[in-house]
Amino acid sequence: MEFVLNEYHRNITDEEMLADIVRVANKMGRDTLTEEEYRNNGGKYHWSTVTRRFGGWVNALQKSGLSPEHNQLSVFGISKEKMIEDLLIVASKLNKKSFTTSEYEKNGSYSVCLFQRRFGSWSNALAFAGLEPSFPKGQGEHRKITVYQCLEEIERIWIELGRQPTTTDLKNGISIFSLHAYERRFGSWRKALEYFVAYMNGEQEVEQPTDSEDSSDENSVVSKSENKDEFVHKTKRDIGLRTRFLVMKRDDFKCCMCGRSPATTHGLELHIDHIIPWSKGGETVIDNLQTLCSDCNLGKGNL
């Protein structure tokens, strides 16, 4: 996986967009296509761009000569009240005051995209239902969000999706920060992505935290310990964002033990592990680091 921005499409004709929809449908061997299928199977354009151009996804399918599925035609007759009722049913089923889009997709009746269109965002839909935003505890909008935290979150969701994140992904609740938080920090989502790519390519520097476990500088020398049983390290134990990315990129964003990746295994979390443990003198350098999933890393620690 490379962190490279998608082409910024301008002056695309209707015919080019419709031809690309047909291309993806032919690739799947189908005579119809959902927005999600188009997005996940190599569609060149964002589905929201297509729907704005043609006044809806169903209109785009019809103009391209494809046949909308029955539920695509009937879904527009669903009232907001029915949708809110379904959110409350899922909340009761999960016994939660808040839940993510992934949790809803497993338990709900409607498309997450429909909630985004009707309410503007996933968080807005939850608020209309009297539920809470789906932010992890202590990571809500009230907390001051740093540039470094934004870059970490962009890295996480890019790896999880296996592609460049879009504004729709953020509105659907995949990020712990809202789209507005990135826009407030960088000016726009596109500028946030440009900043992220420049940082990962070593073209942009950003101040890293100095008072948390995320602080790291592999060139920093650790003070010698007076304890004879402790190793004298030349590097710090904690692993910085850029170093973590370089290790994951080298390992193809897959666990070195089981071969799984977040792009193919939903919810999988990747960790960076010291091959020679830090406690046994291992240094925080790329050659001594490996990518492990949380399951394998925990299992390794229990051996």
MILUMSE-239775 format. One record per residue (C-alpha): x, y negated, z negated. Coordinates in steps of 0.02 Angstrom, whole numbers, plus 32768, in hexadecimal, padded with zeros to 4 digits. Layout:
N
XYZ;...
END
This chain:
303
800080008000;803D7F52802C;80027EB07FDE;7FE37E528082;7F507DDF80A1;7ED07E0E8123;7EC57DA581C0;7E5C7D0881A8;7DD77D1E8230;7DA17C80828B;7D397C648328;7D047D1A8332;7C787D3583AF;7BD67D908389;7C077E158407;7CAC7E3983AE;7C547E4E8305;7BCD7EBE834D;7C4E7F2683AB;7CAE7F43830A;7C0F7F8082B1;7BF17FFA8340;7CA880318339;7C9A805E8280;7BF380B7829B;7C3F811D832A;7CD5814682BE;7C5E818F823C;7BF381E482C0;7B5681898288;7AD0811D82D8;7ABB80B1823C;7B2E806281BC;7B2380118111;7B8A7F7A80DB;7BED7FE98065;7C12806980EC;7C4B7FE08161;7CBD7F9680DB;7D08803D80A6;7D2980818155;7D957FFE81A5;7D1C7F7181CF;7D807ED98209;7D087E5581C9;7CBC7E37811F;7C077E6F8115;7BD17DC580CF;7C1A7D72816B;7BB57DE881D7;7B137DCB8176;7B287D0E817C;7B477D158237;7AAE7D7F8260;7A3A7D5581D0;7A4B7DFD817A;7A9E7EA68189;7A027EF781D3;79FD7E72825C;7AB57E948283;7A937F4F8292;79FE7F328305;7A607EB98374;7AEE7F398381;7A747FC083B9;7A7B80238317;79E6805B82AF;79D5801A81FC;79AE809F817B;78FF809C8132;793B80648087;79997FD380D7;78F77F948123;788E7FAD8087;790A7F6D8005;78DE7EB8802B;78317ED87FE5;78787EF97F38;784F7E6E7EBE;78C97E237E43;78597E637DB8;786F7F177DF5;792B7F007DFE;79347EB77D4E;78C77F457D10;79437FC17D5A;79D57F697D04;797B7F7B7C5E;795980337C80;7A1280517CA1;7A427FED7C06;79CD80597B9E;7A1080F97BED;7AC480C77BCB;7A98807A7B22;7AFC7FDF7B52;7ADC7F257B56;7B4F7F177BED;7B947F8A7C73;7BFD7F817D10;7BC77F8F7DC5;7C15803D7DCC;7BAB80757D38;7B10802E7D8A;7B3580857E30;7B37812B7DD4;7A94810B7D76;7A3280837DD2;79B680867E61;79EE7FF57ECE;7A887FB67F28;7B017F4A7EC4;7B0E7EDC7F60;7A557EB87F52;7A6C7E747EA1;7AF97E047EDF;7A8A7DBE7F69;79F27DA47EFB;7A487D5E7E60;7AED7D197EA2;7B5C7D8D7E3D;7B567E2B7DD3;7B6D7DC67D33;7AD97D577D64;7A6C7DF17D7E;7A9A7E327CD1;7A747D877C86;79C87D837CDA;79A47E2B7C88;79D97DE87BDE;7A767E537BDE;7B2B7E207BC1;7BB27E007C46;7C1E7E987C6B;7CC17E527C25;7D2B7EBE7BB1;7D2D7E817AFD;7DA57DF07AE6;7DB87DD47BA2;7D247D657BC9;7D1F7CBB7C1B;7D307C607B74;7DE67C917B68;7E6B7C277BBF;7EA17C897C57;7F567C767C8E;7F9B7C857D3F;7FFA7D217D0C;7F5A7D737CCA;7F037D4C7D70;7F927D9B7DD1;7F8C7E367D64;7ED17E477D82;7EE27E2F7E3F;7F677EB77E40;7EF77F2D7DDD;7E5E7F1C7E4C;7EC47F1E7EEE;7F107FC57EBB;7E6880077E7D;7E107FDC7F21;7EA2800C7F90;7E887F6C7FF4;7E837EAF7FE5;7DF97E7C7F6B;7D6F7E0B7FAB;7D017D897F5A;7C737E077F63;7CD97E837EFD;7CEC7DFE7E77;7C347DD07E7A;7C0C7E897E67;7C6A7E8A7DC2;7D0C7EE77DEA;7D787E5E7D9D;7D7A7E337CE4;7D817D7D7D1C;7CFC7D2A7D86;7D177CE17E33;7D047C347DE6;7D977C567D72;7E0B7C767E06;7DC77BE17E65;7DE27B717DCE;7E967BAF7DBA;7ECD7BB57E72;7E4E7B4B7ED2;7E007BDE7F31;7E037C9C7F37;7E6A7C977FD7;7EED7C2A7F82;7EF17CA17EEE;7F167D327F65;7F9C7CCB7FBF;7FEE7CA17F19;7FE87D587EE5;80377D977F87;80BF7D117F7D;80E67D447ECA;80EF7DFD7EF4;81627DD87F87;81D77D737F17;81A97CCF7F6A;814F7C867ED4;81817C827E1D;810A7C787D8A;812A7C687CD2;810F7D0F7C7C;80C97D237BCC;814B7D1D7B43;80E07D517AB0;808E7DF17AEC;80B97E9F7B26;80AD7E647BDA;814A7DFB7BC7;81DB7E477C25;82807E1B7C76;82E97EAE7CAA;83857E427CA8;836F7E0A7BF4;83EA7E517B76;83A17E957AD6;83FF7E6B7A36;84687EF679EC;841D7F52795B;847C7F6E78BB;8429801778A9;84A1809D78E8;840F810E791C;83C5808E7994;83FF807B7A48;84447FD57A84;83DD7FA67B1D;840B7F317BAA;83567F187BDD;82B07EFB7B86;82357F897B72;819D7F2F7BBB;81847F337C77;815A7E957CD8;80D37E857D5C;81497E7E7DF2;81B27F107DB5;81147F767D97;80DA7F507E48;81817F817E96;817F80297E3B;80CB804C7E6F;80F1801B7F22;818880907F26;8119811C7EE3;809080F67F63;801980C27ED8;800481777EA4;802881D77E04;80D1822D7E16;809082C57DB7;7FE182E87DFB;7FE282817E9B;7F3E82277E77;7F22816E7E9C;7E9D80ED7E6A;7E6E80DA7F21;7E31818F7F29;7E0781B37E72;7D8B81367E2B;7DBA80F07D81;7E6B81367D84;7EE880C67D2B;7FA080C47D59;802B80A87CD9;80E6808A7CED;814C81037C85;8203810C7C54;824E81AD7C9C;82D681AE7C17;827381707B80;829D80C67B3B;82B381167A90;833D81847AD9;839E80F97B2E;833E80EA7BD1;8341803D7C1F;82B57FD97C71;82FA7FE37D22;829F801E7DBE;830480BF7DCE;82D080F17D1D;821780CB7D37;818D81337D83;80D381247DA5;806181957D3E;7FA481977D2B;7F62817E7C7B;7F3782387C6C;7FE582747C9B;803A81EE7C35;7FD6821F7B9B;7FF982D77BBA;80B282B37BCE;80B382567B29;805F82E87AD0;80E283677B07;
END
